[in-house]
Amino acid sequence: MLIEICEKSFVPQSKWNNRDSFSAQKGVAMCYMLLKAGCKFQIKYKEDFKDDTTVTNEDTIWLKFWAKDFTWFDVLDMDEDEYPDGRELNDVYYLPTLKKIEAANGQDWYDY
């Protein structure tokens, strides 16, 4: 479902209406790539991230990813099935919800 949301989130540049639309589209691309690559992820819900403001709500899905980067290979040397414990080796990105995409009706969802 998240890959489908990514695919529906891509908006042609000619429809970008906000100075942050470019950045939002890059974030969608990162989510898409990391999901397609099979990277581990967690949807950020308020229950799990009580003191965090970047949590999933009715407009936005926040995702925390773990990917095998430089530190993973050179410092952690761990199995890819493991999550780094005690280290912040992750990237956080967001996607619009289907509700927000549908409300934008083919336009720039970031601006809605």
PyMOL commands that set and color helices and strands:
alter all, ss='L'
color gray80, all
select helices_A, chain A and resi 2-9+13-15+21-36+70-76+98-104+109-111
alter helices_A, ss='H'
color red, helices_A
select strands_A, chain A and resi 40-43+60-66+91-96
alter strands_A, ss='S'
color yellow, strands_A
deselect
rebuild
show_as cartoon
